[in-house]
Every structure is written in structure tokens, then in C-alpha cells.
Amino acid sequence: MKNCEVCAAGLSEIFTVKEMMLGFRDEFEYGICQSCSTIQILALPDAITDYYPPYYYSFTEVIPKIKPLPLMKRLVNDFRIKKRYRKNENDQLKWLKPLGVRPSQKILDIGCGNGKLICELFNIGFQKVQGVDKFISKDIDYGHGVKVFQKDLSELKKGHYDLLMMHHVFEHMSEPLEELKKSHALLKKDGYLIVRIPVVGKAWEIYRDQWIQLDAPRHFFIHTEESIAILAEQSGFSITDVIYDSSGFQFWGSELYKRDISFVEAETKAYRRAVDFFSEEVLAEYEHEARRLNDSHQGDQAVFYLKKI
Ligand SMILES: [Zn+2]
């Protein structure tokens, strides 16, 4: 039997997970590492692109129009961004805030799709934002230096970036250690990589194969703090912080799967909305429970801050 791809220990339990986001309901085998507890797919699907149809959410995001800051605002940009961090003014800044990323620093969003987040960051005042995604059809140039490259990480400029971000991308990568090593090479000295991923937590214990964040077969790995620590060490990073950012989605999404309801509606291809299935009270309780779990590092997703050493 196969061993853990992260730490090479044996897998303790093999189980089957259905594709439920799109409602295909085909089955995939996953295993749990008996040492680092990472959940991993046993065999990569032959045609993974079939599971990313054109209506998959990251292909249909609306991109805001690029608007450079007027000169007066550019002159006080550092001050403006600091104030926004303080006041939690923009959702897009909540991951950058713990690092106090400055608007003049070079940022690369890895696996960014069409580049929605980098366009939003540019409009907030970050002047050197780029993205990379090898699964888009061609490079995209939004102007003012805002570009998305259709490339592998190994093809980008080494030692160039202050900050790399992977927002719910790392769990889709078949060779996580290799991708971390490539990321390491792209960073300047003391640069940071932010990795936001689903993690094995309480929701896994409650819902098992019906847990929405297993997301078979798109998620190849569902990591743990332990597996990220192993990979970080092997790729030249130190973990400086781990912040749990799970939401009520872990409950209401998994409750849908428990009722055998796919996340995308078969005919309309629309994504389900929580309010169509659950009362306000129930949803408030789910959010409350998510915050409680986050505080005790048991939520089902987290942000890892990795510093290049
Ligand atoms: Zn392991």
C-alpha cells in the first residue's frame, strides 16, 4: 500500500469520497497518514480538467476595472494602507495585515485564476502586484504592471518578490514540496509566503466523507499543522504564525452533502446559497461555532505564514 506523500509513514485508513461540488458523484479513494494525519487522494484522476468546467467559480469571477491612485493619494500611500489595516477597511487586506505588507512591495498571487484579487489590491493602492496560473489559456495584461502569467513557478524571476500568496490553491497541487521549493526561489531574503488551505479539524471528525472541504477529487491533500511544518522545513521556510479562518460554511456545506445535495445546482449551474436551506438562527450558530473552533485551532481552514530562511 501507498505511504504518506508528506512524511512517508503508512496510511492508517482508506475511505471513499464522492465528487459532490458539481454533483458527478463519482468516487475516489483517500487515505489518512498515521503519523502526520494528512488526508490524501490515493491516485490522481486521469482527466482532472473535467472537474474544473467553465462554470467552476474561479473562472467566472468578475474582475474590477484597474484604477491607478491619483498622485496625492500615492504620496501618502504608506499612511493610507496603515490606516486601512488599523480600521479593517478591506477584506482583501486581512491576510496581509499581520505582516504589515507595504504598498510598494512586490506581491505575487499564485494560482490566481483571472487575477481578481491582484486587481482589487491594485485598486486599494498596492502598486506592484502580479499573478501566475498555469491553467489559464494565456497571459493577461491589465495595464499599469498588473499581469497574470500563464506559467509554471519555475519560469518566473528568482529572488524577485517580497510576498507570495496561495489562497486555497496549495491543496490542489500534486507535488506540494516541489511547489514550496519553487516558491522559496522566487522570494527575496526575508520574504514571506502566505498559504491559506483547508485543514483537518473538527468538521472532518463530525462529517467524515461528507465534509465539504474534502472536495474530491480536486483536493489532493488536506494538510495538518504537522504536515505543513514538515514541508516548510524541507523547503527552507520557518512558520511564523498560523491563524485559523474557518467559517460557518464548514457546517452548512457539509450538511448539504449529508442530504446528498450537490453544491452546484445541476440545471442552472448556480452555486447553492446557505439562506435557501437554513434559517438565520442556524447560520448564526454555525458562524459562532466556527469562531470558537478557530480560537482553539480546530477550525477547518487556516492561514500559514512562512518566512524564507
Ligand atoms: Zn504523513
Residues whose N, C-alpha, C, O or C-beta is under 5 A from the ligand:
A	BS01	ZN	C4 V6 C7 A8 A9 C33 S35 C36 S37 T38
